[in-house]
């Protein structure tokens, strides 16, 4: 009887693990384009709709981390973002959902940097999972005001909640838009 109980327990664990792996089987594609023309560029870069990462450096998301818990309402329009970081990551202040494609537009990028797109609570045992890495190219001072670099992350699940991390070092202004 103990042997059967152990076998059933192992089968149950394997079944639960297989369910969590099947959630992460989506393919996210990233494309980019440049748009030239007058754009509104904020004159002061401040942390707007982004916040610093926790004081510890770990990709393991623990309870109480600064991963966002509020969801952006698309009825407010685009989520305007800007910020500056030197030694730590910046997280979006909001989760983004109800979109199959997110458009990240940048009008200021003082240096090239990396933006990681993460899905919330979808990986093995409900951990967050990195689904895309976007390499943001520098926008020179001469290009500022005339150039918007747009990066599209498509293939998203509209019911999944996503957030992003901006890895140091970065000074930027832009927006997040649902397409």
Secondary structure as UniProt FT lines:
FT   HELIX           2..23
FT   STRAND          29..36
FT   STRAND          50..52
FT   TURN            63..64
FT   HELIX           74..76
FT   STRAND          79..85
FT   STRAND          90..92
FT   STRAND          95..96
FT   STRAND          101..109
FT   STRAND          113..119
FT   TURN            124..125
FT   STRAND          129..136
FT   TURN            141..146
FT   STRAND          147..154
FT   TURN            158..159
FT   STRAND          162..166
FT   STRAND          170..178
//
